[in-house]
Amino acid sequence: MKNRMKNAASLAVMVFSFTGIVHSVNAAELTIINPPEIFDPAPLGYSHVVVAHGSRYVFIAGQVGDPTADFEMQLEQSYTNLAIAIEAAGARPDQVAKLTTYIVNYDPSMLPLLTSYVKKMFGVSLPAQTLVPVPALALDGLLFEIDATAITD
């Protein structure tokens, strides 16, 4: 347990100092990927993609759009960022096992639009998904966020 905590502390320090596209924290455990097409999240304390080696689980942090844009534009940018992150991890949409979506002021009338984006990206390989209505997200103006877990081995 002590080594895990030490590794976690090392991970946190390395994430904050990360400036490249791919950074191997520990070759046997995790690889952190922050695609250059998506903003650098390190100053905010997270990574866009964490690949766990071994069983090769890929954890993709919540992707968002421009907080000044409307809901549909944020939805579109979030899915574009998610596709970039999946590809950067060497994964495919059909390897995404789980999605979690967070929506500010959710209303069931939004579901057809949400479903159209999911089907466009994942086709018939629809991952498990949880939709969580929330009162707010991390930054003022954000209306939609999506994270994912993929399994590639």
C-alpha positions as CSV (number, residue, x, y, z in Angstrom):
1,M,0.0,0.0,0.0
2,K,2.8,2.4,0.8
3,N,4.4,1.9,-2.6
4,R,1.0,2.5,-4.3
5,M,0.7,5.8,-2.4
6,K,4.3,6.7,-3.4
7,N,3.5,5.9,-7.0
8,A,0.3,8.0,-6.9
9,A,2.3,10.9,-5.5
10,S,4.9,10.5,-8.2
11,L,2.1,10.3,-10.8
12,A,0.6,13.6,-9.6
13,V,4.0,15.4,-9.7
14,M,4.7,14.1,-13.2
15,V,1.3,15.0,-14.5
16,F,1.7,18.6,-13.4
17,S,5.1,18.9,-15.1
18,F,4.0,17.1,-18.3
19,T,4.4,19.0,-21.5
20,G,4.6,16.4,-24.3
21,I,2.1,14.3,-26.1
22,V,2.9,10.9,-24.4
23,H,4.5,10.5,-21.0
24,S,5.2,7.1,-19.5
25,V,4.8,7.4,-15.8
26,N,5.9,3.9,-15.1
27,A,6.3,1.6,-18.1
28,A,4.7,-1.3,-16.3
29,E,1.7,0.6,-15.0
30,L,0.4,3.8,-16.6
31,T,0.9,5.9,-19.7
32,I,-0.5,9.4,-19.8
33,I,-1.5,10.9,-23.1
34,N,-2.6,14.5,-23.7
35,P,-3.3,14.9,-27.5
36,P,-2.0,18.3,-28.7
37,E,-5.4,18.8,-30.5
38,I,-7.0,19.1,-27.0
39,F,-6.0,21.8,-24.5
40,D,-3.3,20.9,-21.9
41,P,-5.2,19.7,-18.8
42,A,-2.1,19.4,-16.5
43,P,-2.6,22.8,-14.9
44,L,-6.0,21.7,-13.9
45,G,-4.8,18.5,-12.3
46,Y,-5.8,15.8,-14.7
47,S,-4.9,14.0,-18.0
48,H,-7.1,13.4,-21.0
49,V,-6.1,9.8,-21.3
50,V,-4.6,7.3,-18.9
51,V,-3.7,3.9,-20.3
52,A,-3.3,1.1,-17.8
53,H,-0.9,-1.6,-19.1
54,G,-1.4,-5.3,-18.5
55,S,-5.1,-5.8,-19.2
56,R,-4.9,-2.4,-21.0
57,Y,-7.7,-0.4,-19.7
58,V,-7.9,3.1,-21.2
59,F,-9.4,5.8,-18.9
60,I,-10.4,9.0,-20.7
61,A,-11.2,12.0,-18.5
62,G,-14.3,14.1,-19.0
63,Q,-14.3,15.9,-22.3
64,V,-16.0,19.2,-22.7
65,G,-16.7,21.9,-25.2
66,D,-16.3,25.7,-25.1
67,P,-18.2,27.0,-22.0
68,T,-19.4,30.0,-24.0
69,A,-21.1,27.8,-26.7
70,D,-24.6,26.5,-26.6
71,F,-25.5,22.9,-25.6
72,E,-25.4,21.4,-29.0
73,M,-22.0,22.9,-29.9
74,Q,-20.6,21.7,-26.5
75,L,-22.0,18.2,-27.2
76,E,-20.3,18.2,-30.7
77,Q,-16.9,19.4,-29.3
78,S,-17.1,17.0,-26.5
79,Y,-17.6,14.0,-28.9
80,T,-14.8,15.4,-31.2
81,N,-12.4,15.5,-28.2
82,L,-13.5,12.0,-27.1
83,A,-12.7,10.6,-30.6
84,I,-9.3,12.3,-30.5
85,A,-8.6,10.9,-27.1
86,I,-9.7,7.4,-28.1
87,E,-7.4,7.4,-31.1
88,A,-4.5,8.9,-29.2
89,A,-4.7,5.9,-26.8
90,G,-4.5,3.5,-29.8
91,A,-8.1,2.4,-29.2
92,R,-11.2,2.3,-31.3
93,P,-14.8,3.4,-30.5
94,D,-15.9,-0.3,-30.5
95,Q,-13.4,-0.9,-27.6
96,V,-15.1,1.7,-25.4
97,A,-16.8,-0.3,-22.6
98,K,-18.3,2.5,-20.5
99,L,-19.4,6.1,-20.9
100,T,-20.5,8.5,-18.2
101,T,-22.3,11.7,-19.3
102,Y,-23.0,14.7,-17.1
103,I,-25.6,17.2,-18.2
104,V,-26.5,20.5,-16.6
105,N,-30.3,21.1,-16.4
106,Y,-31.1,17.8,-18.1
107,D,-34.4,17.4,-19.7
108,P,-35.7,14.3,-21.4
109,S,-36.2,16.3,-24.6
110,M,-32.4,16.3,-25.0
111,L,-32.2,12.5,-25.3
112,P,-32.8,12.3,-29.1
113,L,-29.8,14.7,-29.7
114,L,-27.6,12.8,-27.3
115,T,-28.5,9.5,-28.8
116,S,-27.7,10.7,-32.3
117,Y,-24.1,11.6,-31.2
118,V,-23.7,8.2,-29.4
119,K,-24.9,6.3,-32.5
120,K,-22.8,8.4,-34.8
121,M,-19.6,7.6,-32.9
122,F,-20.2,4.0,-31.7
123,G,-22.6,2.6,-34.4
124,V,-23.9,-0.8,-33.2
125,S,-21.1,-1.2,-30.6
126,L,-22.9,0.9,-28.0
127,P,-21.0,1.0,-24.7
128,A,-22.6,0.9,-21.3
129,Q,-23.5,4.4,-20.4
130,T,-24.7,6.4,-17.4
131,L,-26.3,9.8,-17.8
132,V,-26.0,11.9,-14.7
133,P,-28.1,15.1,-14.4
134,V,-26.1,17.7,-12.5
135,P,-26.7,21.2,-11.2
136,A,-23.3,22.4,-12.5
137,L,-19.9,21.3,-13.9
138,A,-16.4,22.3,-13.1
139,L,-16.4,25.6,-15.0
140,D,-19.1,28.2,-15.3
141,G,-21.0,27.8,-18.6
142,L,-20.2,24.1,-19.1
143,L,-23.4,22.2,-20.0
144,F,-22.1,18.7,-21.0
145,E,-19.2,16.4,-20.1
146,I,-18.4,12.8,-21.2
147,D,-15.8,10.4,-19.9
148,A,-15.0,6.9,-21.1
149,T,-13.3,3.6,-20.3
150,A,-12.0,1.4,-23.1
151,I,-10.5,-2.1,-22.9
152,T,-8.1,-2.9,-25.7
153,D,-6.6,-6.3,-24.8
